[in-house]
Amino acid sequence: MIRGKFLIGYTDDLSECFNIRRRVFVEEQNISESEEFDGADEQCGHYIVYNEQDIPVATGRLIRVSDDVFQIGRVATLKEHRHKGYAEFLMLSLLEKARSLGGREVDLIAQLPAVKFYEKCGFAVDGDEIIMDAGIEHYRMKHNLDSHKTCCGCK
């Protein structure tokens, strides 16, 4: 059974989250350690997803931007575990956490190849400006938590 847990950056051990991010962003996408680990992790909540064999396979972080706006970032799924539903489970969990904390909107910046995935999760591209982050093209995206669609086509 897929399971996950929410971690607090300043109190919990984030090593499993960091290991996934290091493999995906630093090793696979050649992003520097200093860009990936930007010093904001202690102020964020983190979610880790475990597969049916209880192996950590996906992670993402959530930070409050204002009273009712949150931002999701550092979403990563290990390459060998992609397209198996783990990222959808992660996004649903992060969106529900934001909602439970009083969030009405969640923002993120998406690498261009991931835009369609985030659209399936209820996000919409916000403008046509391409944002460069770590040398990779991204679009800003927003999700209105007041809408009925929560994630990945589910209600």
N, C-alpha and C positions, 0 to 999 in steps of 0.2 A: 504494500500500500504506500502511495506517495504521502509524505508528511513534510511539514515544515515547522520552523520556529522563528519567532521574532526576537531579535537581540538588540540590546541597547549599547551604543558605541562606547560610552564611558564606563560601563560596568562589566560587560560580558566579553568573553574570549571570542574574537573575530577571526581567528586563524583559518577556519574552514572557508569563510567568505573570502578572505584575502588570498588563499590558495587558488580558489576558482578564478578570481579576478586576475591573479598573476598569470595563470595558464592561458586565459582567454585574451586579455588585453596586452600583457607584456610579451609573452612568448609567441602567441598566434598572430597578434596584430602589430607587434613591434612598437608598442607605446612605451615610453620610458617609465621606469618605476616612479620617478619624481612627479610625473604628470598623473599617473594612475592613483598614487597614494598622495592625495593633495592636502592632507591635514584636516579635512572636514569630517572624517569618519567618526570621531568622538562625538560630534554633534548630531549624528544621524541614528535612526533606527535601521537595522539591517534584517533581512529575511533570508533564511537559508532553506533550500528544498533538498530533501533526501529521496532517493529512488526506492524502489521496492526491496532492494538489498541493503537499504539504510546507508547508502553512499551519498555524500553531498555532491549535488550535480548542478545546482543553479543558485544564484544569489542576486540581490539587488538592495539598494538603500533608499531610505525615505527621509526627507528632511522637511520640517515646517518652514515655509517661506514667510507666511503671515498667519493671522488668526484662522483663516479658512482656506488657505492655499498651501499645497504641499508639492514637493518636487521628487520624482523618482529618478534615480541615476544608478550608474554602475551595474546595469542589468547584464548578467553573464550566465551562459549555460555552457558547460563543457561540450566540446565539439562532438564527441562520441555519444552524447545524450540529447542532442538536438532533435526536434521534430517528433518528440515523444510525449508532449503535453506538460513538461516540467515548467517551461517558460510561461505558459498560460496559467498554471497553478500559482506560480510566483506573482504574476501580475494581478490576478484576482485577489490574492492575499494582501498585496501592498495596497491595492485600491480599497479593499474593505477596511484595512487598518487606518488609512487616511480618513475614510468616512466615519469610523468609530471615534476618531479624535476630533470630529467636528469639521472635517474638510468638505469643501464644496467644489473645489477644483484641484486637479493634479496636472502638473506640467512635466515635460521631459524634453530632452533633445535626442533625436533618433538618428542613428547612422542611416544613410539613404537606403541601403538594402533592407533595413528593418522596418521601414515606414508601413508597409502593408500589414505586417504582424501587429504593430501598435494600432493601426486602424481597426483591425479585427477586435482589438481589446477596448474599443470605444473612444480612442483618441482621434483628433482631427489635426491636420497640419495647420499651423497658425502663421499665415503669411507665406511669402515665397522666397524669403531671404535664406540663403545657405550659410550656415554657421560652421566655421572651421574650429574643430576641437581636436587637439593632438594630431593635427595634420589630416583629419578625416572629415568629410563633408557630412553635415547633420541638418535636419529641419527641426524647428521648434514645434512641439505638439501639445495640445491641451485636451483634458478630459473633464467634462462637467459631471460631477458626482450626483447631481440632482436628476440627471437623465435616468431612464429605466435600464438602459443597457449598461451592465457593470463590466463585463469582460468577455472577450473571445466569443461573442454571440450568445452568451448565457444571460439569463435574467436574474 
